[in-house]
């Protein structure tokens, strides 16, 4: 297991951290495109949606982290994928 970042913003690139901070400061009413340090890109629609909570659970808290190696996994089905963050992960 890797060390968990201290905050959700710590999984973002430097540019996305700045954009994210401004977006939060302004109330997060419009969609924002962010890039994770891993290279993945995601869009958060607004703070009024559950997008932030889902991204936080998956990319920061590690809810989808597998206890076993995934090298033999061929398919993952997530029927409640919401905006698709779990598929990106």
N, C-alpha and C positions, 0 to 999 in steps of 0.2 A: 504494500500500500504506500502511496505517496503522501507527503505531508499536506494536510488540508490548509488551504489559504485562510487568512484571517477574516476576509470579507469577500462578498460576491464580486466587488469591483476588482479584486486581485486576480480573477480569472480572465480579465479583459486586457487587451493591448493598451499601451499608453494613450494612444489617440482615443480609443473607445472609453477609457477611464474618464478622460476630460469631457467627452460628449455626454457620457452617462451622468456625471456629476451635475452638469448644466441642465440636463433633461430632468433630473430629480429636483433640482433647485426650482425650476420653472413649473413644477407640478406634474410632469410626465403626461401631458394631455394628448400629445401627438405620437404617432409611431416613431420608433428610433431603430436604426440598424446598428448593431454592435458586432465587433469581431473579438472572439475569444483568443487568448494567448495560444491556444492549440491550432488556430487558423480557421476554426469554424466561424461562420457568420450566422447571426440570428436576428430576428426582428421582434421587438416588443411593441405591442400595439398601444398600450397606455397603462398607467398605474391603476386605472379603473377596471382592468381585466385581471385575470389570474396569471398572466404571462410572467410577471416578475417572480411570483411565488413558485411557479413550476420551474423556471430557469434556476432559481436559487436552490430548490430541492435537488435538481439533477446535477448542475455544474458546480455548485459550491458544497452542498451538504453530502452529495455522493449517494443519493438514494438508489441509483441504478447501478452502482459499482458491484461487479460480480465478485463473489468470494473465490471463484475458480477462474483459471485462464479461459479465454474465449476463442482460442485458436481453432477449435473444431466446430464452432457454432456456424451454421449455414443460414439460419433464419431466426428472426426475432419478431414476434407478433405482439403489438401493443394496441389493442382495439380502442383504448382511451387515450390516444396519443396527443390529444388537444391540438396545439399549434405545431407539433412535430419535433420539439426539443429532445424528446427521448430517442427519436430516430437519429438525430444528429449525434447524440452521445454514443 
